[in-house]
Amino acid sequence: MIERLRRRVASLCDFLIAHETQVVDGLVDLLIDAVHEIGMKAERKAAKALARNVERINGKDRLLAGIAQVAVDEPAARFVL
């Protein structure tokens, strides 16, 4: 009876050791995928923010150039923003 129990426990240990590697590999793959997805989202978000800032800067340049032109053309003019 005890010998049979020992064999069953040994068999169970063999099973768990063999599948431990598969479980760890699966978890590592999930972690790698999650980190990759987080990185891709951050990259897309940064690219969108950069595009918005470039648009804002381009518009600001035109506005400032117009203000500078008026300031040169009419030095006594008052600017109200």
C-alpha positions in Angstrom: 0.0 0.0 0.0 2.7 2.5 1.0 4.8 1.5 -2.0 1.9 2.1 -4.3 1.3 5.5 -2.8 5.0 6.3 -3.2 4.9 5.3 -6.9 1.8 7.5 -7.4 3.5 10.5 -5.7 6.6 10.0 -7.8 4.5 9.8 -10.9 2.7 13.0 -10.0 6.0 14.7 -9.3 7.3 13.6 -12.7 4.1 15.0 -14.4 4.4 18.3 -12.5 8.1 18.8 -13.3 7.5 18.0 -17.0 4.6 20.5 -17.2 6.2 23.2 -15.1 8.4 24.1 -18.1 5.4 24.4 -20.4 3.6 26.6 -17.9 6.6 28.9 -17.4 7.2 29.1 -21.2 3.6 30.0 -21.7 3.7 32.7 -19.0 6.9 34.2 -20.5 5.4 34.3 -23.9 2.3 36.1 -22.5 4.6 38.6 -20.7 6.6 39.3 -23.9 3.4 39.8 -25.8 2.1 42.2 -23.2 5.3 44.2 -23.0 5.4 44.4 -26.8 1.8 45.6 -27.0 2.5 48.3 -24.3 5.5 49.4 -26.3 3.6 49.7 -29.5 0.8 51.6 -27.9 3.3 54.0 -26.3 5.0 54.4 -29.7 1.7 55.2 -31.5 0.7 57.6 -28.7 4.1 59.4 -29.0 3.8 59.6 -32.8 0.3 61.1 -32.5 1.5 63.7 -29.9 4.4 64.6 -32.1 2.2 65.1 -35.1 -0.2 67.3 -33.1 2.7 69.4 -31.8 4.1 69.8 -35.3 0.7 71.0 -36.5 0.5 73.4 -33.7 4.0 74.7 -34.2 3.4 75.1 -38.0 0.3 77.2 -37.3 2.1 79.2 -34.7 4.9 80.0 -37.1 2.5 81.5 -39.7 0.7 83.5 -37.0 4.0 84.9 -35.6 5.3 85.6 -39.1 2.1 87.6 -39.8 2.4 89.5 -36.5 6.1 90.3 -37.3 5.2 91.5 -40.8 2.5 93.9 -39.4 5.0 95.1 -36.7 7.5 95.9 -39.4 4.9 97.5 -41.7 3.1 99.5 -38.9 5.4 100.0 -35.9 2.9 102.2 -34.1 0.0 99.6 -34.3 -1.3 98.0 -31.1 -1.7 94.2 -31.0 -4.6 92.7 -29.2 -4.5 88.9 -28.8 
